[in-house]
């Protein structure tokens, strides 16, 4: 049995999945294989369908594969679907407000199922909600993004990323898609830029604050140990 390569539905890693011995269940159905391969002399034929279990070498989680499999060690096998078939929707840290994380996840989930305009609109909504979470509530989205930058809450490249989210989000919101529709690739880029904004406003500052607190705690612990040592060694 050859090891199929696919993106793990648990962790997303592209890997050669490891078959689990004896983890096979017949479905009682038939599947057609060999179609479109007349160059090797094979003809389309109906073969049994099975569920087979595999584990991911990266995360070690188990997945099921629905296969159409010809009998025999040298028989053909075609993989029809995987369960789970895609990694989970984006998970955000607690440093992002829950309501904003929920909208951002909706952008990812929309992109995942091919709802391009919905993904872009949710990315734009996330950008505006991010500004409001920082107390910037007046003006249009362009003004809010510029205010984030003016208040030193984001760097220049993050400001520019947020404006790109705004530009494409406005196209989707206003229906300007007839002559220049949004592609899946562009929507994916917009969602990535949305995440860049979230990282700049929420995630990176929280990580920096946590690191500073840990460093100060070590410094205080060291100072306390030195003070105790000095007291114990005094006559």
Residue pairs with C-beta under 8 A, 6 or more apart in sequence:
1 19
1 77
2 77
3 16
3 17
3 18
3 19
4 16
4 17
4 54
4 65
4 79
5 14
5 15
5 16
5 17
6 14
6 15
6 17
6 79
6 82
7 13
7 14
7 86
7 87
8 14
8 15
8 17
8 56
8 58
8 59
8 61
8 63
8 87
9 63
9 82
9 83
9 84
9 85
9 86
9 87
10 56
10 59
10 61
10 63
10 84
10 87
10 88
11 56
11 58
11 59
11 61
11 87
12 86
12 87
13 56
13 58
13 59
15 56
15 57
15 58
16 57
17 54
17 55
17 56
17 57
17 63
17 65
18 54
18 55
18 56
18 57
19 52
19 53
19 54
20 52
20 53
20 54
20 55
20 62
23 52
23 53
24 50
24 51
24 52
24 53
25 50
25 51
26 48
26 49
26 50
27 48
27 49
27 50
27 51
27 66
28 49
29 48
29 49
30 46
30 47
30 48
30 49
30 68
31 46
31 47
31 48
31 49
31 68
31 78
31 80
32 44
32 45
32 46
32 47
32 68
33 44
33 45
33 47
33 68
33 70
33 76
33 77
33 78
34 42
34 43
34 44
34 45
34 76
35 44
42 76
45 70
47 68
47 69
47 70
47 71
47 75
47 76
48 68
48 69
48 71
49 66
49 67
49 68
49 69
49 80
50 66
50 67
50 69
51 64
51 65
51 66
51 67
52 64
52 65
52 67
53 62
53 63
53 64
53 65
54 62
54 63
54 64
54 65
55 61
55 62
55 63
56 63
63 82
63 83
63 84
64 82
64 83
65 79
65 80
65 81
65 82
65 83
66 79
66 80
66 81
66 82
66 83
67 77
67 78
67 79
67 80
68 77
68 78
68 80
69 75
69 76
69 77
69 78
70 76
70 77
86 112
89 105
89 108
89 109
89 112
90 104
90 105
90 108
90 195
92 101
92 104
92 105
92 198
92 203
93 203
93 206
95 202
95 203
95 205
95 206
95 207
96 104
96 198
96 202
96 203
97 133
97 202
99 129
100 126
100 129
100 130
100 133
100 198
100 202
103 122
103 125
103 126
103 129
104 122
104 123
104 126
104 194
104 195
104 198
106 118
106 122
107 118
107 119
107 120
107 122
107 123
107 126
107 191
107 194
108 119
108 191
110 116
110 118
110 119
110 122
111 119
111 184
111 187
111 188
111 191
114 184
116 182
116 183
116 184
116 187
117 172
117 177
117 182
119 187
119 190
119 191
120 168
120 169
120 171
120 172
120 182
120 187
120 190
120 191
121 169
121 172
121 173
123 165
123 168
123 169
123 190
123 191
123 193
123 194
124 141
124 165
124 166
124 168
124 169
124 170
124 172
124 173
125 169
126 165
126 194
126 197
126 198
127 141
127 145
127 162
127 165
127 166
127 169
127 194
127 197
128 141
128 144
130 148
130 197
130 198
130 201
130 202
131 137
131 141
131 144
131 145
131 147
131 148
132 144
133 201
134 148
134 151
134 153
134 201
136 144
136 147
136 148
136 151
137 144
138 144
139 147
141 166
142 163
142 166
145 159
145 162
145 163
145 166
146 159
148 154
148 159
148 162
148 201
149 155
149 156
149 158
149 159
153 200
153 201
154 162
154 197
154 200
154 201
155 200
158 196
158 197
158 200
158 201
161 193
161 196
161 197
162 193
162 197
164 190
164 193
165 190
165 193
165 194
165 197
168 182
168 186
168 187
168 190
169 190
170 176
171 177
171 180
171 182
172 182
